[in-house]
């Protein structure tokens, strides 16, 4: 098991925070109020302690989320991967892992995790939305529409998904068809030039 710790940056933030008039405030750095950050760091420390006590527990999930929130993406990935070895069906942890991969621009790894979640838990809104966005970026419009249609079947009151489907079908598909048409015209020009040279 990896020895997980608070990084020097996080630890220094914790050392420089103190209580002023009932409020926890940072005096170091840029003098920003860090009440929210302090709470996040306290949570991170609690989860880290619990994880060190029992690395087989599902506390890896909130620990990974806390690392991700603290900007410790590599640590979040490591904790998630280690936890998912023992708890492979913890779908929320796979979504957190996908978020971490996306922060590092590891699109294929994120896509793989989200596809696992979407296949088994198609009503996971966050996973479906993230996966649909990846499909859109990759030009896999049919798969993006399928994600949105599936999730809208579970949550018909959520008009966002219907709007996304409409956008893809009315804007993205015609744009893609136009791109394909331009490519085909270009290929034909190249073929004609090649034939003339013979």
C-alpha positions as CSV (number, residue, x, y, z in Angstrom):
1,X,0.0,0.0,0.0
2,X,1.2,3.5,-0.8
3,X,2.0,5.8,2.1
4,X,-0.5,8.6,1.6
5,X,0.3,11.9,3.2
6,X,-0.6,15.6,3.0
7,X,1.6,17.3,0.5
8,X,3.9,20.1,1.8
9,X,1.6,22.7,0.2
10,X,-1.5,21.4,1.9
11,X,0.3,20.9,5.2
12,X,1.7,24.5,5.2
13,X,-1.8,25.8,4.6
14,X,-3.0,23.9,7.6
15,X,-0.2,25.2,9.8
16,X,-0.8,28.9,8.8
17,X,-4.5,28.8,9.5
18,X,-5.8,30.0,12.9
19,X,-9.0,31.0,14.6
20,X,-9.9,34.7,14.6
21,X,-13.2,35.8,16.2
22,X,-14.7,32.3,15.8
23,X,-13.6,32.2,12.1
24,X,-10.8,30.1,10.8
25,X,-8.6,32.4,8.7
26,X,-5.3,32.1,6.8
27,X,-2.7,34.6,7.6
28,X,-0.1,33.3,5.2
29,X,-0.1,33.4,1.4
30,X,-2.4,36.0,-0.1
31,X,-4.4,36.7,3.1
32,X,-7.5,35.0,1.8
33,X,-10.2,33.7,4.1
34,X,-9.9,30.0,4.2
35,X,-12.9,28.8,6.2
36,X,-14.0,26.6,3.3
37,X,-10.5,25.4,2.6
38,X,-9.8,24.6,6.2
39,X,-12.9,22.5,6.4
40,X,-11.9,20.7,3.2
41,X,-8.4,20.1,4.6
42,X,-9.8,18.9,7.9
43,X,-12.0,16.4,6.0
44,X,-9.0,15.3,4.0
45,X,-7.0,14.7,7.2
46,X,-9.9,12.7,8.7
47,X,-10.3,10.5,5.6
48,X,-6.6,10.0,5.3
49,X,-6.4,8.9,9.0
50,X,-9.3,6.5,8.5
51,X,-7.8,5.2,5.3
52,X,-4.5,4.5,6.9
53,X,-6.3,2.6,9.7
54,X,-8.3,0.4,7.2
55,X,-7.3,0.6,3.6
56,X,-9.9,-2.1,2.7
57,X,-12.8,0.2,3.7
58,X,-14.8,2.4,1.3
59,X,-13.3,5.5,2.9
60,X,-11.1,5.6,-0.2
61,X,-14.0,7.2,-2.0
62,X,-14.3,10.4,0.1
63,X,-10.5,10.5,0.5
64,X,-10.1,10.5,-3.3
65,X,-12.8,13.2,-3.6
66,X,-11.0,15.3,-1.0
67,X,-7.7,14.9,-2.8
68,X,-9.4,16.0,-6.0
69,X,-11.0,19.0,-4.3
70,X,-7.6,19.9,-2.9
71,X,-6.0,19.8,-6.4
72,X,-4.1,16.6,-5.6
73,X,-5.2,14.9,-8.8
74,X,-2.5,12.3,-8.9
75,X,-3.2,11.3,-5.3
76,X,-6.9,11.1,-6.1
77,X,-6.2,8.7,-9.0
78,X,-3.9,6.5,-7.0
79,X,-6.4,6.2,-4.1
80,X,-9.3,5.5,-6.5
81,X,-7.4,2.8,-8.4
82,X,-6.2,1.2,-5.2
83,X,-9.7,1.2,-3.7
84,X,-11.4,0.0,-6.9
85,X,-9.2,-3.1,-6.8
86,X,-11.0,-4.1,-3.6
87,X,-14.3,-2.5,-4.5
88,X,-14.7,-2.8,-8.3
89,X,-18.4,-2.1,-8.2
90,X,-18.2,1.2,-6.4
91,X,-19.6,3.2,-9.4
92,X,-19.3,6.7,-7.7
93,X,-15.6,6.1,-7.2
94,X,-15.2,5.3,-10.9
95,X,-16.9,8.7,-11.7
96,X,-14.4,10.4,-9.4
97,X,-11.6,8.6,-11.1
98,X,-12.9,9.7,-14.5
99,X,-13.0,13.3,-13.2
100,X,-9.4,13.1,-12.1
101,X,-8.4,11.6,-15.5
102,X,-10.2,14.5,-17.2
103,X,-8.3,17.0,-15.1
104,X,-5.1,15.5,-16.5
105,X,-6.5,15.4,-20.0
106,X,-6.4,11.6,-20.0
107,X,-9.6,11.3,-22.1
108,X,-9.4,7.7,-23.1
109,X,-8.9,6.6,-19.5
110,X,-11.9,8.7,-18.3
111,X,-14.0,7.4,-21.2
112,X,-13.2,3.8,-20.2
113,X,-14.3,4.4,-16.6
114,X,-17.4,6.2,-17.6
115,X,-18.4,3.6,-20.1
116,X,-18.1,1.0,-17.3
117,X,-20.5,3.0,-15.1
118,X,-22.9,3.9,-17.9
119,X,-23.2,0.2,-18.9
120,X,-24.2,-1.0,-15.5
121,X,-25.8,2.2,-14.0
122,X,-27.3,4.1,-16.9
123,X,-29.2,6.4,-14.6
124,X,-26.0,7.9,-13.2
125,X,-26.6,11.5,-14.4
126,X,-23.0,12.7,-13.9
127,X,-21.4,9.8,-15.6
128,X,-23.8,10.0,-18.5
129,X,-23.3,13.8,-19.0
130,X,-19.5,13.4,-18.8
131,X,-19.5,10.5,-21.2
132,X,-21.8,12.4,-23.6
133,X,-19.4,15.4,-23.6
134,X,-16.5,13.1,-24.4
135,X,-18.4,11.5,-27.3
136,X,-19.3,15.0,-28.6
137,X,-15.6,16.1,-28.5
138,X,-14.7,12.9,-30.3
139,X,-17.4,13.4,-32.9
140,X,-19.3,10.3,-31.9
141,X,-22.7,12.1,-32.1
142,X,-24.9,8.9,-32.1
143,X,-23.3,7.7,-28.8
144,X,-23.7,11.2,-27.3
145,X,-27.4,11.3,-28.3
146,X,-27.8,7.7,-26.9
147,X,-26.4,8.8,-23.5
148,X,-28.7,11.8,-23.3
149,X,-31.8,9.8,-24.4
150,X,-31.1,7.1,-21.8
151,X,-30.7,9.6,-19.0
152,X,-33.7,11.6,-20.2
153,X,-35.8,8.4,-20.0
154,X,-34.9,8.1,-16.3
155,X,-35.4,11.9,-15.7
156,X,-38.0,13.2,-18.1
157,X,-38.5,16.4,-16.0
158,X,-34.9,17.4,-16.7
159,X,-35.2,19.4,-19.9
160,X,-31.5,19.9,-20.2
161,X,-31.1,16.5,-21.7
162,X,-33.8,17.1,-24.3
163,X,-32.1,20.4,-25.2
164,X,-28.8,18.6,-25.7
165,X,-30.4,16.0,-27.9
166,X,-32.1,18.7,-30.0
167,X,-28.8,20.7,-30.3
168,X,-26.9,17.6,-31.4
169,X,-29.5,16.6,-34.0
170,X,-30.1,20.1,-35.3
171,X,-26.7,21.7,-35.1
172,X,-23.9,19.1,-34.7
173,X,-25.2,16.4,-37.1
174,X,-25.7,18.9,-40.0
175,X,-22.2,20.3,-39.3
176,X,-20.7,16.8,-39.3
177,X,-22.6,16.0,-42.6
178,X,-21.2,19.2,-44.1
179,X,-17.7,18.3,-43.0
180,X,-18.1,14.9,-44.6
181,X,-19.4,16.4,-47.8
182,X,-16.4,18.8,-48.0
183,X,-14.0,15.9,-47.4
184,X,-15.7,13.8,-50.1
185,X,-15.5,16.7,-52.5
186,X,-11.8,17.2,-51.7
187,X,-11.2,13.5,-52.2
188,X,-12.9,13.6,-55.6
189,X,-10.7,16.6,-56.6
190,X,-7.6,14.6,-55.6
191,X,-8.8,11.5,-57.5
192,X,-9.4,13.6,-60.6
193,X,-5.9,15.2,-60.4
194,X,-4.4,11.8,-60.0
195,X,-6.3,10.4,-63.0
196,X,-5.2,13.4,-65.2
197,X,-1.5,12.8,-64.4
198,X,-1.7,9.2,-65.8
